């Protein structure tokens, strides 16, 4: 039974929570593509795809790209 609980915890912490963070983050970008773009997907959809495919690594990429630069 503990193995099942561990598997669900990994799934939740590794994929679902980062996916929820990217989806709800105000700094995730827009859902629609920028004007003049040839890609039909917006930046937020791209981040969601990265998190779905890479899990925690995709979330870390998102987190790092959205950090503010300190002067």
N, CA, C, O and CB atoms as a CASP TS submission, in Angstrom:
PFRMAT TS
TARGET T0000
AUTHOR 0000-0000-0000
METHOD Language model
MODEL 1
PARENT N/A
ATOM      1  N   UNK     1       0.814  -1.194   0.000  1.00  0.00           N
ATOM      2  CA  UNK     1       0.000   0.000   0.000  1.00  0.00           C
ATOM      3  C   UNK     1       0.863   1.266   0.000  1.00  0.00           C
ATOM      4  O   UNK     1       0.497   2.267  -0.616  1.00  0.00           O
ATOM      5  CB  UNK     1      -0.929  -0.006   1.200  1.00  0.00           C
ATOM      6  N   UNK     2       1.995   1.222   0.683  1.00  0.00           N
ATOM      7  CA  UNK     2       2.869   2.390   0.731  1.00  0.00           C
ATOM      8  C   UNK     2       3.455   2.712  -0.634  1.00  0.00           C
ATOM      9  O   UNK     2       3.717   3.875  -0.939  1.00  0.00           O
ATOM     10  CB  UNK     2       3.986   2.169   1.730  1.00  0.00           C
ATOM     11  N   UNK     3       3.663   1.684  -1.463  1.00  0.00           N
ATOM     12  CA  UNK     3       4.201   1.922  -2.795  1.00  0.00           C
ATOM     13  C   UNK     3       3.214   2.719  -3.642  1.00  0.00           C
ATOM     14  O   UNK     3       3.608   3.596  -4.409  1.00  0.00           O
ATOM     15  CB  UNK     3       4.539   0.594  -3.480  1.00  0.00           C
ATOM     16  N   UNK     4       1.926   2.405  -3.495  1.00  0.00           N
ATOM     17  CA  UNK     4       0.904   3.150  -4.230  1.00  0.00           C
ATOM     18  C   UNK     4       0.859   4.607  -3.778  1.00  0.00           C
ATOM     19  O   UNK     4       0.750   5.517  -4.599  1.00  0.00           O
ATOM     20  CB  UNK     4      -0.473   2.498  -4.045  1.00  0.00           C
ATOM     21  N   UNK     5       0.943   4.815  -2.486  1.00  0.00           N
ATOM     22  CA  UNK     5       0.921   6.171  -1.949  1.00  0.00           C
ATOM     23  C   UNK     5       2.133   6.965  -2.430  1.00  0.00           C
ATOM     24  O   UNK     5       2.011   8.141  -2.775  1.00  0.00           O
ATOM     25  CB  UNK     5       0.881   6.139  -0.416  1.00  0.00           C
ATOM     26  N   UNK     6       3.282   6.333  -2.454  1.00  0.00           N
ATOM     27  CA  UNK     6       4.487   6.988  -2.942  1.00  0.00           C
ATOM     28  C   UNK     6       4.359   7.333  -4.422  1.00  0.00           C
ATOM     29  O   UNK     6       4.768   8.414  -4.845  1.00  0.00           O
ATOM     30  CB  UNK     6       5.708   6.097  -2.709  1.00  0.00           C
ATOM     31  N   UNK     7       3.798   6.426  -5.205  1.00  0.00           N
ATOM     32  CA  UNK     7       3.615   6.685  -6.634  1.00  0.00           C
ATOM     33  C   UNK     7       2.676   7.871  -6.866  1.00  0.00           C
ATOM     34  O   UNK     7       2.948   8.714  -7.720  1.00  0.00           O
ATOM     35  CB  UNK     7       3.066   5.433  -7.334  1.00  0.00           C
ATOM     36  N   UNK     8       1.589   7.943  -6.125  1.00  0.00           N
ATOM     37  CA  UNK     8       0.669   9.065  -6.261  1.00  0.00           C
ATOM     38  C   UNK     8       1.309  10.367  -5.786  1.00  0.00           C
ATOM     39  O   UNK     8       1.049  11.426  -6.358  1.00  0.00           O
ATOM     40  CB  UNK     8      -0.613   8.795  -5.478  1.00  0.00           C
ATOM     41  N   UNK     9       2.130  10.302  -4.762  1.00  0.00           N
ATOM     42  CA  UNK     9       2.816  11.502  -4.275  1.00  0.00           C
ATOM     43  C   UNK     9       3.796  12.023  -5.318  1.00  0.00           C
ATOM     44  O   UNK     9       3.884  13.231  -5.538  1.00  0.00           O
ATOM     45  CB  UNK     9       3.554  11.206  -2.957  1.00  0.00           C
ATOM     46  N   UNK    10       4.523  11.132  -5.954  1.00  0.00           N
ATOM     47  CA  UNK    10       5.458  11.539  -7.010  1.00  0.00           C
ATOM     48  C   UNK    10       4.698  12.153  -8.173  1.00  0.00           C
ATOM     49  O   UNK    10       5.114  13.172  -8.724  1.00  0.00           O
ATOM     50  CB  UNK    10       6.298  10.338  -7.495  1.00  0.00           C
ATOM     51  N   UNK    11       3.591  11.537  -8.546  1.00  0.00           N
ATOM     52  CA  UNK    11       2.780  12.073  -9.636  1.00  0.00           C
ATOM     53  C   UNK    11       2.249  13.460  -9.285  1.00  0.00           C
ATOM     54  O   UNK    11       2.301  14.375 -10.106  1.00  0.00           O
ATOM     55  CB  UNK    11       1.617  11.126  -9.955  1.00  0.00           C
ATOM     56  N   UNK    12       1.748  13.608  -8.088  1.00  0.00           N
ATOM     57  CA  UNK    12       1.192  14.891  -7.677  1.00  0.00           C
ATOM     58  C   UNK    12       2.240  15.974  -7.541  1.00  0.00           C
ATOM     59  O   UNK    12       2.060  17.085  -8.040  1.00  0.00           O
ATOM     60  CB  UNK    12       0.467  14.740  -6.384  1.00  0.00           C
ATOM     61  N   UNK    13       3.320  15.661  -6.876  1.00  0.00           N
ATOM     62  CA  UNK    13       4.359  16.661  -6.641  1.00  0.00           C
ATOM     63  C   UNK    13       5.212  16.912  -7.870  1.00  0.00           C
ATOM     64  O   UNK    13       5.720  18.018  -8.057  1.00  0.00           O
ATOM     65  CB  UNK    13       5.238  16.233  -5.497  1.00  0.00           C
ATOM     66  N   UNK    14       5.376  15.903  -8.707  1.00  0.00           N
ATOM     67  CA  UNK    14       6.265  16.036  -9.856  1.00  0.00           C
ATOM     68  C   UNK    14       5.616  16.585 -11.101  1.00  0.00           C
ATOM     69  O   UNK    14       6.284  17.220 -11.917  1.00  0.00           O
ATOM     70  CB  UNK    14       6.850  14.735 -10.171  1.00  0.00           C
ATOM     71  N   UNK    15       4.315  16.353 -11.267  1.00  0.00           N
ATOM     72  CA  UNK    15       3.670  16.792 -12.500  1.00  0.00           C
ATOM     73  C   UNK    15       2.455  17.678 -12.256  1.00  0.00           C
ATOM     74  O   UNK    15       2.324  18.721 -12.897  1.00  0.00           O
ATOM     75  CB  UNK    15       3.261  15.598 -13.310  1.00  0.00           C
ATOM     76  N   UNK    16       1.578  17.298 -11.362  1.00  0.00           N
ATOM     77  CA  UNK    16       0.321  18.029 -11.221  1.00  0.00           C
ATOM     78  C   UNK    16       0.495  19.401 -10.567  1.00  0.00           C
ATOM     79  O   UNK    16      -0.089  20.378 -11.036  1.00  0.00           O
ATOM     80  CB  UNK    16      -0.653  17.209 -10.414  1.00  0.00           C
ATOM     81  N   UNK    17       1.273  19.493  -9.513  1.00  0.00           N
ATOM     82  CA  UNK    17       1.470  20.793  -8.866  1.00  0.00           C
ATOM     83  C   UNK    17       2.234  21.778  -9.758  1.00  0.00           C
ATOM     84  O   UNK    17       1.827  22.936  -9.856  1.00  0.00           O
ATOM     85  CB  UNK    17       2.214  20.610  -7.551  1.00  0.00           C
ATOM     86  N   UNK    18       3.326  21.360 -10.411  1.00  0.00           N
ATOM     87  CA  UNK    18       3.971  22.290 -11.344  1.00  0.00           C
ATOM     88  C   UNK    18       3.057  22.700 -12.500  1.00  0.00           C
ATOM     89  O   UNK    18       3.078  23.851 -12.935  1.00  0.00           O
ATOM     90  CB  UNK    18       5.234  21.665 -11.898  1.00  0.00           C
ATOM     91  N   UNK    19       2.261  21.761 -12.991  1.00  0.00           N
ATOM     92  CA  UNK    19       1.328  22.078 -14.070  1.00  0.00           C
ATOM     93  C   UNK    19       0.296  23.102 -13.601  1.00  0.00           C
ATOM     94  O   UNK    19      -0.039  24.030 -14.337  1.00  0.00           O
ATOM     95  CB  UNK    19       0.625  20.801 -14.571  1.00  0.00           C
ATOM     96  N   UNK    20      -0.198  22.936 -12.401  1.00  0.00           N
ATOM     97  CA  UNK    20      -1.144  23.890 -11.826  1.00  0.00           C
ATOM     98  C   UNK    20      -0.490  25.258 -11.639  1.00  0.00           C
ATOM     99  O   UNK    20      -1.122  26.285 -11.885  1.00  0.00           O
ATOM    100  CB  UNK    20      -1.680  23.369 -10.483  1.00  0.00           C
ATOM    101  N   UNK    21       0.754  25.277 -11.211  1.00  0.00           N
ATOM    102  CA  UNK    21       1.468  26.538 -11.021  1.00  0.00           C
ATOM    103  C   UNK    21       1.628  27.278 -12.340  1.00  0.00           C
ATOM    104  O   UNK    21       1.387  28.484 -12.401  1.00  0.00           O
ATOM    105  CB  UNK    21       2.837  26.288 -10.391  1.00  0.00           C
ATOM    106  N   UNK    22       2.033  26.577 -13.397  1.00  0.00           N
ATOM    107  CA  UNK    22       2.215  27.212 -14.706  1.00  0.00           C
ATOM    108  C   UNK    22       0.874  27.713 -15.239  1.00  0.00           C
ATOM    109  O   UNK    22       0.805  28.790 -15.830  1.00  0.00           O
ATOM    110  CB  UNK    22       2.858  26.223 -15.709  1.00  0.00           C
ATOM    111  N   UNK    23      -0.175  26.945 -15.035  1.00  0.00           N
ATOM    112  CA  UNK    23      -1.491  27.325 -15.542  1.00  0.00           C
ATOM    113  C   UNK    23      -2.038  28.566 -14.839  1.00  0.00           C
ATOM    114  O   UNK    23      -2.647  29.419 -15.484  1.00  0.00           O
ATOM    115  CB  UNK    23      -2.465  26.169 -15.381  1.00  0.00           C
ATOM    116  N   UNK    24      -1.833  28.676 -13.546  1.00  0.00           N
ATOM    117  CA  UNK    24      -2.430  29.766 -12.776  1.00  0.00           C
ATOM    118  C   UNK    24      -1.508  30.963 -12.549  1.00  0.00           C
ATOM    119  O   UNK    24      -1.959  31.997 -12.056  1.00  0.00           O
ATOM    120  CB  UNK    24      -2.873  29.245 -11.459  1.00  0.00           C
ATOM    121  N   UNK    25      -0.246  30.846 -12.894  1.00  0.00           N
ATOM    122  CA  UNK    25       0.705  31.918 -12.634  1.00  0.00           C
ATOM    123  C   UNK    25       0.392  33.156 -13.476  1.00  0.00           C
ATOM    124  O   UNK    25       0.190  33.040 -14.684  1.00  0.00           O
ATOM    125  CB  UNK    25       2.128  31.439 -12.914  1.00  0.00           C
ATOM    126  N   UNK    26       0.347  34.337 -12.857  1.00  0.00           N
ATOM    127  CA  UNK    26       0.104  35.556 -13.636  1.00  0.00           C
ATOM    128  C   UNK    26       1.282  35.916 -14.537  1.00  0.00           C
ATOM    129  O   UNK    26       1.129  36.709 -15.466  1.00  0.00           O
ATOM    130  CB  UNK    26      -0.194  36.715 -12.704  1.00  0.00           C
ATOM    131  N   UNK    27       2.438  35.351 -14.275  1.00  0.00           N
ATOM    132  CA  UNK    27       3.621  35.643 -15.079  1.00  0.00           C
ATOM    133  C   UNK    27       3.877  34.570 -16.127  1.00  0.00           C
ATOM    134  O   UNK    27       4.976  34.504 -16.678  1.00  0.00           O
ATOM    135  CB  UNK    27       4.835  35.786 -14.186  1.00  0.00           C
ATOM    136  N   UNK    28       2.903  33.739 -16.412  1.00  0.00           N
ATOM    137  CA  UNK    28       3.073  32.644 -17.362  1.00  0.00           C
ATOM    138  C   UNK    28       2.955  33.037 -18.814  1.00  0.00           C
ATOM    139  O   UNK    28       3.216  32.218 -19.695  1.00  0.00           O
ATOM    140  CB  UNK    28       2.089  31.601 -17.081  1.00  0.00           C
ATOM    141  N   UNK    29       2.572  34.254 -19.085  1.00  0.00           N
ATOM    142  CA  UNK    29       2.381  34.680 -20.464  1.00  0.00           C
ATOM    143  C   UNK    29       0.916  34.579 -20.856  1.00  0.00           C
ATOM    144  O   UNK    29       0.072  34.146 -20.072  1.00  0.00           O
ATOM    145  CB  UNK    29       3.243  33.843 -21.410  1.00  0.00           C
ATOM    146  N   UNK    30       0.638  34.984 -22.076  1.00  0.00           N
ATOM    147  CA  UNK    30      -0.753  34.979 -22.530  1.00  0.00           C
ATOM    148  C   UNK    30      -1.125  33.628 -23.134  1.00  0.00           C
ATOM    149  O   UNK    30      -0.260  32.834 -23.502  1.00  0.00           O
ATOM    150  CB  UNK    30      -0.987  36.098 -23.554  1.00  0.00           C
ATOM    151  N   UNK    31      -2.413  33.390 -23.226  1.00  0.00           N
ATOM    152  CA  UNK    31      -2.909  32.160 -23.843  1.00  0.00           C
ATOM    153  C   UNK    31      -2.881  32.273 -25.363  1.00  0.00           C
ATOM    154  O   UNK    31      -2.800  31.260 -26.059  1.00  0.00           O
ATOM    155  CB  UNK    31      -4.336  31.850 -23.358  1.00  0.00           C
ATOM    156  N   UNK    32      -2.946  33.480 -25.876  1.00  0.00           N
ATOM    157  CA  UNK    32      -2.967  33.687 -27.325  1.00  0.00           C
ATOM    158  C   UNK    32      -1.571  34.050 -27.820  1.00  0.00           C
ATOM    159  O   UNK    32      -0.775  34.622 -27.075  1.00  0.00           O
ATOM    160  CB  UNK    32      -3.981  34.793 -27.709  1.00  0.00           C
ATOM    161  N   UNK    33      -1.275  33.719 -29.073  1.00  0.00           N
ATOM    162  CA  UNK    33       0.050  34.043 -29.603  1.00  0.00           C
ATOM    163  C   UNK    33       0.212  35.547 -29.810  1.00  0.00           C
ATOM    164  O   UNK    33      -0.776  36.266 -29.957  1.00  0.00           O
ATOM    165  CB  UNK    33       0.288  33.304 -30.924  1.00  0.00           C
ATOM    166  N   UNK    34       1.456  36.022 -29.822  1.00  0.00           N
ATOM    167  CA  UNK    34       1.688  37.443 -30.075  1.00  0.00           C
ATOM    168  C   UNK    34       1.246  37.813 -31.492  1.00  0.00           C
ATOM    169  O   UNK    34       1.238  36.956 -32.375  1.00  0.00           O
ATOM    170  CB  UNK    34       3.180  37.794 -29.869  1.00  0.00           C
ATOM    171  N   UNK    35       0.881  39.062 -31.718  1.00  0.00           N
ATOM    172  CA  UNK    35       0.479  39.478 -33.062  1.00  0.00           C
ATOM    173  C   UNK    35       1.615  39.261 -34.063  1.00  0.00           C
ATOM    174  O   UNK    35       2.775  39.563 -33.780  1.00  0.00           O
ATOM    175  CB  UNK    35       0.048  40.956 -33.061  1.00  0.00           C
ATOM    176  N   UNK    36       1.268  38.742 -35.216  1.00  0.00           N
ATOM    177  CA  UNK    36       2.252  38.502 -36.265  1.00  0.00           C
ATOM    178  C   UNK    36       2.995  37.191 -36.137  1.00  0.00           C
ATOM    179  O   UNK    36       3.851  36.885 -36.968  1.00  0.00           O
ATOM    180  CB  UNK    36       3.228  39.602 -36.281  1.00  0.00           C
ATOM    181  N   UNK    37       2.689  36.413 -35.120  1.00  0.00           N
ATOM    182  CA  UNK    37       3.367  35.131 -34.921  1.00  0.00           C
ATOM    183  C   UNK    37       2.789  34.081 -35.862  1.00  0.00           C
ATOM    184  O   UNK    37       1.586  34.064 -36.124  1.00  0.00           O
ATOM    185  CB  UNK    37       3.238  34.665 -33.453  1.00  0.00           C
ATOM    186  N   UNK    38       3.646  33.213 -36.365  1.00  0.00           N
ATOM    187  CA  UNK    38       3.165  32.143 -37.244  1.00  0.00           C
ATOM    188  C   UNK    38       2.755  30.899 -36.451  1.00  0.00           C
ATOM    189  O   UNK    38       2.163  29.976 -37.009  1.00  0.00           O
ATOM    190  CB  UNK    38       4.245  31.775 -38.267  1.00  0.00           C
ATOM    191  N   UNK    39       3.066  30.874 -35.171  1.00  0.00           N
ATOM    192  CA  UNK    39       2.697  29.743 -34.319  1.00  0.00           C
ATOM    193  C   UNK    39       1.293  29.971 -33.755  1.00  0.00           C
ATOM    194  O   UNK    39       1.000  31.068 -33.278  1.00  0.00           O
ATOM    195  CB  UNK    39       3.731  29.553 -33.166  1.00  0.00           C
ATOM    196  N   UNK    40       0.426  28.971 -33.799  1.00  0.00           N
ATOM    197  CA  UNK    40      -0.937  29.165 -33.305  1.00  0.00           C
ATOM    198  C   UNK    40      -1.073  29.074 -31.780  1.00  0.00           C
ATOM    199  O   UNK    40      -2.162  29.290 -31.248  1.00  0.00           O
ATOM    200  CB  UNK    40      -1.836  28.152 -33.936  1.00  0.00           C
ATOM    201  N   UNK    41      -0.001  28.762 -31.083  1.00  0.00           N
ATOM    202  CA  UNK    41      -0.058  28.594 -29.630  1.00  0.00           C
ATOM    203  C   UNK    41       0.575  29.781 -28.925  1.00  0.00           C
ATOM    204  O   UNK    41       1.534  30.374 -29.417  1.00  0.00           O
ATOM    205  CB  UNK    41       0.642  27.297 -29.207  1.00  0.00           C
ATOM    206  N   UNK    42       0.028  30.117 -27.773  1.00  0.00           N
ATOM    207  CA  UNK    42       0.584  31.187 -26.967  1.00  0.00           C
ATOM    208  C   UNK    42       1.709  30.677 -26.080  1.00  0.00           C
ATOM    209  O   UNK    42       1.926  29.468 -25.991  1.00  0.00           O
ATOM    210  CB  UNK    42      -0.500  31.830 -26.122  1.00  0.00           C
ATOM    211  N   UNK    43       2.422  31.577 -25.426  1.00  0.00           N
ATOM    212  CA  UNK    43       3.531  31.181 -24.561  1.00  0.00           C
ATOM    213  C   UNK    43       3.110  30.279 -23.402  1.00  0.00           C
ATOM    214  O   UNK    43       3.838  29.354 -23.043  1.00  0.00           O
ATOM    215  CB  UNK    43       4.203  32.406 -24.016  1.00  0.00           C
ATOM    216  N   UNK    44       1.953  30.538 -22.823  1.00  0.00           N
ATOM    217  CA  UNK    44       1.515  29.725 -21.682  1.00  0.00           C
ATOM    218  C   UNK    44       1.259  28.283 -22.112  1.00  0.00           C
ATOM    219  O   UNK    44       1.589  27.350 -21.379  1.00  0.00           O
ATOM    220  CB  UNK    44       0.242  30.322 -21.049  1.00  0.00           C
ATOM    221  N   UNK    45       0.681  28.096 -23.278  1.00  0.00           N
ATOM    222  CA  UNK    45       0.434  26.738 -23.780  1.00  0.00           C
ATOM    223  C   UNK    45       1.761  26.021 -24.001  1.00  0.00           C
ATOM    224  O   UNK    45       1.877  24.827 -23.726  1.00  0.00           O
ATOM    225  CB  UNK    45      -0.389  26.774 -25.098  1.00  0.00           C
ATOM    226  N   UNK    46       2.752  26.738 -24.491  1.00  0.00           N
ATOM    227  CA  UNK    46       4.080  26.147 -24.669  1.00  0.00           C
ATOM    228  C   UNK    46       4.686  25.693 -23.357  1.00  0.00           C
ATOM    229  O   UNK    46       5.277  24.616 -23.282  1.00  0.00           O
ATOM    230  CB  UNK    46       5.005  27.135 -25.336  1.00  0.00           C
ATOM    231  N   UNK    47       4.541  26.512 -22.318  1.00  0.00           N
ATOM    232  CA  UNK    47       5.054  26.129 -21.002  1.00  0.00           C
ATOM    233  C   UNK    47       4.319  24.922 -20.454  1.00  0.00           C
ATOM    234  O   UNK    47       4.927  24.048 -19.837  1.00  0.00           O
ATOM    235  CB  UNK    47       4.939  27.291 -20.026  1.00  0.00           C
ATOM    236  N   UNK    48       3.006  24.869 -20.677  1.00  0.00           N
ATOM    237  CA  UNK    48       2.232  23.717 -20.204  1.00  0.00           C
ATOM    238  C   UNK    48       2.703  22.443 -20.888  1.00  0.00           C
ATOM    239  O   UNK    48       2.822  21.400 -20.245  1.00  0.00           O
ATOM    240  CB  UNK    48       0.727  23.930 -20.457  1.00  0.00           C
ATOM    241  N   UNK    49       2.972  22.520 -22.183  1.00  0.00           N
ATOM    242  CA  UNK    49       3.474  21.348 -22.913  1.00  0.00           C
ATOM    243  C   UNK    49       4.832  20.920 -22.362  1.00  0.00           C
ATOM    244  O   UNK    49       5.083  19.729 -22.183  1.00  0.00           O
ATOM    245  CB  UNK    49       3.582  21.653 -24.428  1.00  0.00           C
ATOM    246  N   UNK    50       5.707  21.888 -22.094  1.00  0.00           N
ATOM    247  CA  UNK    50       7.019  21.549 -21.532  1.00  0.00           C
ATOM    248  C   UNK    50       6.890  20.869 -20.176  1.00  0.00           C
ATOM    249  O   UNK    50       7.591  19.894 -19.904  1.00  0.00           O
ATOM    250  CB  UNK    50       7.879  22.804 -21.401  1.00  0.00           C
ATOM    251  N   UNK    51       6.011  21.367 -19.334  1.00  0.00           N
ATOM    252  CA  UNK    51       5.836  20.752 -18.015  1.00  0.00           C
ATOM    253  C   UNK    51       5.221  19.363 -18.157  1.00  0.00           C
ATOM    254  O   UNK    51       5.592  18.449 -17.420  1.00  0.00           O
ATOM    255  CB  UNK    51       4.951  21.639 -17.112  1.00  0.00           C
ATOM    256  N   UNK    52       4.294  19.191 -19.087  1.00  0.00           N
ATOM    257  CA  UNK    52       3.709  17.866 -19.300  1.00  0.00           C
ATOM    258  C   UNK    52       4.759  16.857 -19.750  1.00  0.00           C
ATOM    259  O   UNK    52       4.761  15.712 -19.300  1.00  0.00           O
ATOM    260  CB  UNK    52       2.586  17.942 -20.333  1.00  0.00           C
ATOM    261  N   UNK    53       5.648  17.285 -20.637  1.00  0.00           N
ATOM    262  CA  UNK    53       6.651  16.363 -21.178  1.00  0.00           C
ATOM    263  C   UNK    53       7.827  16.143 -20.230  1.00  0.00           C
ATOM    264  O   UNK    53       8.323  15.023 -20.108  1.00  0.00           O
ATOM    265  CB  UNK    53       7.163  16.884 -22.500  1.00  0.00           C
ATOM    266  N   UNK    54       8.271  17.197 -19.564  1.00  0.00           N
ATOM    267  CA  UNK    54       9.487  17.106 -18.753  1.00  0.00           C
ATOM    268  C   UNK    54       9.237  17.043 -17.251  1.00  0.00           C
ATOM    269  O   UNK    54      10.154  16.758 -16.481  1.00  0.00           O
ATOM    270  CB  UNK    54      10.363  18.271 -19.047  1.00  0.00           C
ATOM    271  N   UNK    55       8.010  17.306 -16.833  1.00  0.00           N
ATOM    272  CA  UNK    55       7.694  17.242 -15.411  1.00  0.00           C
ATOM    273  C   UNK    55       8.441  18.292 -14.613  1.00  0.00           C
ATOM    274  O   UNK    55       8.383  19.474 -14.950  1.00  0.00           O
ATOM    275  CB  UNK    55       8.011  15.873 -14.868  1.00  0.00           C
ATOM    276  N   UNK    56       9.139  17.891 -13.566  1.00  0.00           N
ATOM    277  CA  UNK    56       9.831  18.849 -12.700  1.00  0.00           C
ATOM    278  C   UNK    56      10.895  19.662 -13.435  1.00  0.00           C
ATOM    279  O   UNK    56      11.129  20.820 -13.091  1.00  0.00           O
ATOM    280  CB  UNK    56      10.470  18.121 -11.546  1.00  0.00           C
ATOM    281  N   UNK    57      11.531  19.081 -14.425  1.00  0.00           N
ATOM    282  CA  UNK    57      12.553  19.818 -15.184  1.00  0.00           C
ATOM    283  C   UNK    57      11.899  20.958 -15.963  1.00  0.00           C
ATOM    284  O   UNK    57      12.434  22.066 -16.002  1.00  0.00           O
ATOM    285  CB  UNK    57      13.317  18.867 -16.153  1.00  0.00           C
ATOM    286  N   UNK    58      10.750  20.697 -16.580  1.00  0.00           N
ATOM    287  CA  UNK    58      10.019  21.745 -17.286  1.00  0.00           C
ATOM    288  C   UNK    58       9.581  22.855 -16.352  1.00  0.00           C
ATOM    289  O   UNK    58       9.624  24.031 -16.711  1.00  0.00           O
ATOM    290  CB  UNK    58       8.814  21.163 -17.986  1.00  0.00           C
ATOM    291  N   UNK    59       9.158  22.478 -15.146  1.00  0.00           N
ATOM    292  CA  UNK    59       8.759  23.488 -14.175  1.00  0.00           C
ATOM    293  C   UNK    59       9.952  24.333 -13.742  1.00  0.00           C
ATOM    294  O   UNK    59       9.828  25.548 -13.587  1.00  0.00           O
ATOM    295  CB  UNK    59       8.110  22.828 -12.958  1.00  0.00           C
ATOM    296  N   UNK    60      11.098  23.704 -13.547  1.00  0.00           N
ATOM    297  CA  UNK    60      12.294  24.466 -13.179  1.00  0.00           C
ATOM    298  C   UNK    60      12.706  25.423 -14.294  1.00  0.00           C
ATOM    299  O   UNK    60      13.154  26.536 -14.019  1.00  0.00           O
ATOM    300  CB  UNK    60      13.452  23.514 -12.851  1.00  0.00           C
ATOM    301  N   UNK    61      12.558  25.001 -15.546  1.00  0.00           N
ATOM    302  CA  UNK    61      12.830  25.901 -16.667  1.00  0.00           C
ATOM    303  C   UNK    61      11.880  27.098 -16.638  1.00  0.00           C
ATOM    304  O   UNK    61      12.301  28.235 -16.847  1.00  0.00           O
ATOM    305  CB  UNK    61      12.701  25.149 -18.008  1.00  0.00           C
ATOM    306  N   UNK    62      10.601  26.838 -16.379  1.00  0.00           N
ATOM    307  CA  UNK    62       9.616  27.917 -16.272  1.00  0.00           C
ATOM    308  C   UNK    62       9.977  28.845 -15.122  1.00  0.00           C
ATOM    309  O   UNK    62       9.974  30.066 -15.277  1.00  0.00           O
ATOM    310  CB  UNK    62       8.196  27.344 -16.072  1.00  0.00           C
ATOM    311  N   UNK    63      10.283  28.274 -13.988  1.00  0.00           N
ATOM    312  CA  UNK    63      10.607  29.068 -12.805  1.00  0.00           C
ATOM    313  C   UNK    63      11.833  29.944 -13.055  1.00  0.00           C
ATOM    314  O   UNK    63      11.850  31.117 -12.682  1.00  0.00           O
ATOM    315  CB  UNK    63      10.847  28.154 -11.595  1.00  0.00           C
ATOM    316  N   UNK    64      12.839  29.381 -13.674  1.00  0.00           N
ATOM    317  CA  UNK    64      14.070  30.133 -13.939  1.00  0.00           C
ATOM    318  C   UNK    64      13.845  31.246 -14.957  1.00  0.00           C
ATOM    319  O   UNK    64      14.435  32.320 -14.840  1.00  0.00           O
ATOM    320  CB  UNK    64      15.166  29.193 -14.437  1.00  0.00           C
ATOM    321  N   UNK    65      13.004  31.002 -15.945  1.00  0.00           N
ATOM    322  CA  UNK    65      12.781  32.015 -16.973  1.00  0.00           C
ATOM    323  C   UNK    65      11.943  33.177 -16.457  1.00  0.00           C
ATOM    324  O   UNK    65      11.994  34.267 -17.028  1.00  0.00           O
ATOM    325  CB  UNK    65      12.107  31.394 -18.179  1.00  0.00           C
ATOM    326  N   UNK    66      11.186  32.974 -15.410  1.00  0.00           N
ATOM    327  CA  UNK    66      10.310  34.018 -14.884  1.00  0.00           C
ATOM    328  C   UNK    66      10.900  34.751 -13.692  1.00  0.00           C
ATOM    329  O   UNK    66      10.245  35.626 -13.125  1.00  0.00           O
ATOM    330  CB  UNK    66       8.994  33.424 -14.496  1.00  0.00           C
ATOM    331  N   UNK    67      12.120  34.417 -13.299  1.00  0.00           N
ATOM    332  CA  UNK    67      12.758  35.116 -12.178  1.00  0.00           C
ATOM    333  C   UNK    67      13.086  36.547 -12.568  1.00  0.00           C
ATOM    334  O   UNK    67      13.477  36.815 -13.704  1.00  0.00           O
ATOM    335  CB  UNK    67      14.037  34.380 -11.729  1.00  0.00           C
ATOM    336  N   UNK    68      12.929  37.448 -11.639  1.00  0.00           N
ATOM    337  CA  UNK    68      13.274  38.844 -11.904  1.00  0.00           C
ATOM    338  C   UNK    68      14.776  39.036 -11.784  1.00  0.00           C
ATOM    339  O   UNK    68      15.431  38.430 -10.936  1.00  0.00           O
ATOM    340  CB  UNK    68      12.532  39.790 -10.937  1.00  0.00           C
ATOM    341  N   UNK    69      15.302  39.880 -12.638  1.00  0.00           N
ATOM    342  CA  UNK    69      16.723  40.202 -12.570  1.00  0.00           C
ATOM    343  C   UNK    69      16.944  41.257 -11.501  1.00  0.00           C
ATOM    344  O   UNK    69      16.226  42.256 -11.444  1.00  0.00           O
ATOM    345  CB  UNK    69      17.252  40.692 -13.942  1.00  0.00           C
ATOM    346  N   UNK    70      17.921  41.036 -10.670  1.00  0.00           N
ATOM    347  CA  UNK    70      18.235  42.003  -9.616  1.00  0.00           C
ATOM    348  C   UNK    70      19.341  42.922 -10.110  1.00  0.00           C
ATOM    349  O   UNK    70      20.318  42.469 -10.706  1.00  0.00           O
ATOM    350  CB  UNK    70      18.658  41.285  -8.294  1.00  0.00           C
ATOM    351  N   UNK    71      19.181  44.194  -9.862  1.00  0.00           N
ATOM    352  CA  UNK    71      20.192  45.153 -10.311  1.00  0.00           C
ATOM    353  C   UNK    71      21.080  45.594  -9.189  1.00  0.00           C
ATOM    354  O   UNK    71      21.985  46.403  -9.399  1.00  0.00           O
ATOM    355  CB  UNK    71      19.543  46.353 -10.935  1.00  0.00           C
TER
END
